[in-house]
């Protein structure tokens, strides 16, 4: 018995050692990928941001020039405003949708969930073009209203800040709905039952108990939603809105790397792309 126990202990120790080596290998591989694809490019970007253009010196001059430039401050403010409006809109529509999906059984729930997830599958620019065809100045809706005699001139449904909020909200809504839906489903019912026993109404129970318990799930999606306007450069350009940080960054990069290729007709091409005639 003693030899068998000793052999079993040695076997368990070797197995644990093999598992530890496997875990170390996977961790090293993961950090190698993150370091090569994330940390290294970001470190180069941060390093270059402190390099003063045209000189061999380093400093925070580039950052100071950015915050001294009125136009860049305007683009930063526009992007920050768009992020706030986008987060507010997706929250207002996402919270009730997530609660309905998590707490109620209704006909077509699977199809409804699939439709909510559809914007994640589709590219953002595909949705923008679809909305332009329907809501554009000479899109389906405007032509229909003019044919019915309800309006004389096309109504601007989509070109502007309101159009950006509308399009990007539809694209980012699933991130709020998915997170909150999972949060509502995983809440322990005893917490809500205790609040109900204490006399809390349905709305008060939802505000004081249910929502705070879902805060981590909500924040996970809210961070992605808030940061999206700082990364989406194409949607504002398609809708004729240039004064946003990612769009301005793209135009500056395009100007820097394509100046020798495009030549004198560069800006005419950009104008025809940025300000669509439809």
Secondary structure per residue as TSV (DSSP state, phi and psi in degrees):
chain	resnum	aa	ss	phi	psi
A	1	X	-	360.0	-39.1
A	2	X	H	-65.8	-39.3
A	3	X	H	-67.1	-38.9
A	4	X	H	-64.1	-41.7
A	5	X	H	-64.1	-40.4
A	6	X	H	-64.9	-42.6
A	7	X	H	-64.0	-39.4
A	8	X	H	-64.8	-39.0
A	9	X	H	-65.4	-41.2
A	10	X	H	-64.8	-39.7
A	11	X	H	-64.1	-44.0
A	12	X	H	-63.2	-40.0
A	13	X	H	-64.8	-41.8
A	14	X	H	-65.9	-40.1
A	15	X	H	-63.7	-42.3
A	16	X	H	-64.3	-36.3
A	17	X	H	-66.0	-41.2
A	18	X	H	-63.5	-40.3
A	19	X	H	-64.9	-39.2
A	20	X	H	-64.1	-41.1
A	21	X	H	-64.5	-39.6
A	22	X	H	-63.5	-42.2
A	23	X	H	-64.6	-40.1
A	24	X	H	-64.9	-39.4
A	25	X	H	-65.0	-44.5
A	26	X	H	-64.6	-40.7
A	27	X	H	-64.5	-42.7
A	28	X	H	-63.8	-40.8
A	29	X	H	-64.2	-41.9
A	30	X	H	-62.7	-46.0
A	31	X	H	-68.4	-29.1
A	32	X	H	-66.7	-43.8
A	33	X	H	-64.9	-46.3
A	34	X	H	-63.0	-41.5
A	35	X	I	-65.6	-39.6
A	36	X	I	-77.1	-37.7
A	37	X	I	-97.4	-18.1
A	38	X	I	-120.9	-60.8
A	39	X	I	-66.0	-45.5
A	40	X	H	-62.9	-49.7
A	41	X	H	-62.3	-39.8
A	42	X	H	-66.1	-37.6
A	43	X	H	-65.0	-39.2
A	44	X	H	-63.6	-41.7
A	45	X	H	-63.6	-45.3
A	46	X	H	-65.0	-40.8
A	47	X	H	-62.0	-45.2
A	48	X	H	-67.3	-26.9
A	49	X	H	-68.5	-21.9
A	50	X	T	-94.3	-1.8
A	51	X	B	-87.0	124.8
A	52	X	-	-76.3	123.6
A	53	X	T	-63.1	135.5
A	54	X	T	82.2	-0.8
A	55	X	S	-133.7	174.5
A	56	X	S	-103.6	15.3
A	57	X	-	-96.6	165.1
A	58	X	B	-124.0	153.0
A	59	X	S	168.9	-171.2
A	60	X	S	-103.5	20.5
A	61	X	H	-60.8	-36.6
A	62	X	H	-63.2	-39.8
A	63	X	H	-68.7	-39.5
A	64	X	H	-65.0	-40.4
A	65	X	H	-64.7	-35.6
A	66	X	H	-62.0	-47.3
A	67	X	H	-79.5	-11.2
A	68	X	H	-89.2	-18.9
A	69	X	-	-81.2	121.0
A	70	X	H	-64.2	-36.6
A	71	X	H	-67.7	-42.7
A	72	X	H	-67.3	-35.1
A	73	X	H	-64.3	-37.7
A	74	X	H	-64.4	-45.3
A	75	X	H	-63.9	-38.1
A	76	X	H	-65.1	-42.9
A	77	X	H	-64.6	-40.4
A	78	X	H	-63.1	-42.2
A	79	X	H	-66.5	-40.6
A	80	X	H	-65.6	-39.7
A	81	X	H	-64.6	-43.2
A	82	X	H	-62.0	-40.7
A	83	X	H	-62.3	-42.7
A	84	X	H	-65.6	-45.0
A	85	X	H	-65.6	-37.3
A	86	X	H	-65.2	-44.1
A	87	X	H	-65.5	-41.0
A	88	X	H	-63.4	-44.7
A	89	X	H	-65.8	-47.0
A	90	X	H	-65.4	-31.1
A	91	X	H	-70.5	-44.2
A	92	X	H	-61.6	-38.2
A	93	X	H	-91.0	-28.9
A	94	X	H	-75.5	-36.5
A	95	X	H	-62.3	-53.1
A	96	X	H	-64.6	-36.8
A	97	X	H	-63.2	-43.9
A	98	X	H	-65.0	-38.9
A	99	X	H	-65.8	-41.3
A	100	X	H	-64.4	-43.3
A	101	X	H	-66.3	-33.9
A	102	X	H	-85.3	-30.2
A	103	X	H	-111.2	-14.3
A	104	X	-	-121.2	145.6
A	105	X	-	-104.7	124.4
A	106	X	-	-145.7	162.5
A	107	X	T	-69.6	136.3
A	108	X	T	79.1	20.3
A	109	X	H	-63.4	-39.6
A	110	X	H	-64.7	-44.0
A	111	X	H	-65.3	-41.1
A	112	X	H	-62.2	-42.0
A	113	X	H	-64.2	-41.2
A	114	X	H	-63.8	-38.3
A	115	X	H	-67.2	-35.6
A	116	X	H	-66.3	-35.8
A	117	X	H	-79.9	-11.7
A	118	X	H	-58.3	-40.1
A	119	X	H	-60.3	-24.3
A	120	X	H	-68.8	-36.6
A	121	X	H	-74.7	-40.6
A	122	X	S	-78.4	141.6
A	123	X	-	-63.8	149.8
A	124	X	H	-61.7	-40.2
A	125	X	H	-68.5	-27.7
A	126	X	H	-65.2	-41.8
A	127	X	H	-65.9	-35.7
A	128	X	H	-63.2	-46.6
A	129	X	H	-64.4	-36.2
A	130	X	H	-63.7	-42.2
A	131	X	H	-70.2	-32.3
A	132	X	H	-64.5	-41.8
A	133	X	H	-61.7	-35.6
A	134	X	H	-90.1	-42.0
A	135	X	H	-105.6	0.7
A	136	X	S	-62.7	172.8
A	137	X	T	-59.8	-33.4
A	138	X	T	-122.2	38.5
A	139	X	S	-85.2	-174.5
A	140	X	H	-59.5	-45.7
A	141	X	H	-66.2	-46.4
A	142	X	H	-64.3	-41.7
A	143	X	H	-63.9	-38.2
A	144	X	H	-66.1	-43.4
A	145	X	H	-66.4	-37.3
A	146	X	H	-70.1	-36.8
A	147	X	H	-65.0	-33.8
A	148	X	T	-79.7	-8.9
A	149	X	T	80.1	14.5
A	150	X	S	-79.4	-27.8
A	151	X	-	-135.6	154.8
A	152	X	S	-99.0	-35.6
A	153	X	S	-120.1	154.6
A	154	X	-	-60.8	141.6
A	155	X	-	-95.2	136.8
A	156	X	-	-80.5	93.7
A	157	X	S	-85.3	-26.6
A	158	X	S	-131.5	-22.3
A	159	X	S	-83.9	110.9
A	160	X	S	139.7	-173.6
A	161	X	H	-60.9	-40.5
A	162	X	H	-63.5	-36.2
A	163	X	H	-67.7	-39.6
A	164	X	H	-62.3	-44.5
A	165	X	H	-61.9	-41.9
A	166	X	H	-63.6	-50.9
A	167	X	H	-67.0	-47.0
A	168	X	H	-70.8	-29.6
A	169	X	H	-64.6	-42.5
A	170	X	H	-64.1	-34.8
A	171	X	H	-73.9	-34.4
A	172	X	H	-99.0	-7.2
A	173	X	H	-55.8	-39.0
A	174	X	H	-58.6	-30.0
A	175	X	H	-67.8	-33.9
A	176	X	H	-76.2	-44.7
A	177	X	H	-64.8	-44.5
A	178	X	H	-63.1	-46.4
A	179	X	H	-64.1	-47.6
A	180	X	H	-68.3	-36.9
A	181	X	H	-61.0	-43.5
A	182	X	H	-65.4	-37.7
A	183	X	H	-65.6	-44.0
A	184	X	H	-63.0	-36.9
A	185	X	H	-70.1	-35.3
A	186	X	H	-88.9	0.7
A	187	X	S	-69.7	135.8
A	188	X	-	-69.3	120.5
A	189	X	H	-60.4	-21.6
A	190	X	H	-64.2	-30.0
A	191	X	H	-66.1	-45.4
A	192	X	H	-69.7	-35.8
A	193	X	H	-65.3	-37.9
A	194	X	H	-64.9	-40.7
A	195	X	H	-65.3	-37.0
A	196	X	H	-67.2	-38.8
A	197	X	H	-63.4	-35.0
A	198	X	T	-75.3	-1.6
A	199	X	T	98.0	10.0
A	200	X	-	-73.3	136.2
A	201	X	-	-72.3	171.7
A	202	X	H	-61.7	-43.8
A	203	X	H	-68.5	-42.2
A	204	X	H	-66.8	-37.4
A	205	X	H	-63.5	-39.0
A	206	X	I	-66.6	-40.8
A	207	X	I	-74.9	-41.3
A	208	X	I	-91.3	-21.7
A	209	X	I	-118.5	-55.8
A	210	X	I	-67.1	-52.2
A	211	X	H	-62.7	-45.4
A	212	X	H	-59.2	-34.9
A	213	X	H	-69.9	-23.8
A	214	X	T	-93.7	3.0
A	215	X	H	-56.8	-44.9
A	216	X	H	-60.7	-39.9
A	217	X	H	-65.8	-37.8
A	218	X	H	-69.2	-42.9
A	219	X	H	-63.7	-33.8
A	220	X	H	-60.1	-42.5
A	221	X	H	-80.5	-32.2
A	222	X	H	-65.4	-35.8
A	223	X	H	-63.2	-43.5
A	224	X	H	-63.8	-41.5
A	225	X	H	-65.2	-45.0
A	226	X	H	-65.4	-35.5
A	227	X	H	-84.0	-13.3
A	228	X	H	-58.2	-46.4
A	229	X	T	-61.3	-19.3
A	230	X	T	-81.4	-6.2
A	231	X	T	-118.4	-21.5
A	232	X	-	-88.1	103.7
A	233	X	-	-96.7	-22.6
A	234	X	H	-80.0	-41.5
A	235	X	H	-59.3	-48.2
A	236	X	H	-59.7	-38.2
A	237	X	H	-65.9	-41.0
A	238	X	H	-63.4	-36.0
A	239	X	T	-88.9	10.4
A	240	X	T	75.8	24.4
A	241	X	-	-114.1	114.0
A	242	X	-	-102.4	-26.6
A	243	X	-	-80.4	58.7
A	244	X	S	-136.7	146.8
A	245	X	H	-54.7	-50.5
A	246	X	H	-64.1	-36.0
A	247	X	H	-68.0	-43.8
A	248	X	H	-63.7	-39.7
A	249	X	H	-62.3	-42.7
A	250	X	H	-63.3	-44.9
A	251	X	H	-63.7	-38.3
A	252	X	H	-65.6	-42.1
A	253	X	H	-66.5	-43.1
A	254	X	H	-61.6	-40.1
A	255	X	H	-64.9	-39.0
A	256	X	H	-70.3	-42.0
A	257	X	H	-92.9	-11.3
A	258	X	H	-121.7	11.1
A	259	X	H	-61.2	-41.4
A	260	X	H	-76.9	-13.8
A	261	X	H	-96.1	-46.2
A	262	X	H	-77.4	-38.0
A	263	X	G	72.4	-144.1
A	264	X	G	-73.0	-20.4
A	265	X	G	-93.5	12.3
A	266	X	H	-60.4	-52.2
A	267	X	H	-72.5	-27.9
A	268	X	H	-65.0	-36.1
A	269	X	H	-67.3	-43.6
A	270	X	H	-62.9	-41.4
A	271	X	H	-64.4	-38.6
A	272	X	H	-69.7	-26.0
A	273	X	H	-83.5	-42.6
A	274	X	H	-71.8	-38.3
A	275	X	S	-111.9	83.0
A	276	X	-	-64.9	147.9
A	277	X	-	-87.4	-7.3
A	278	X	-	-87.4	360.0
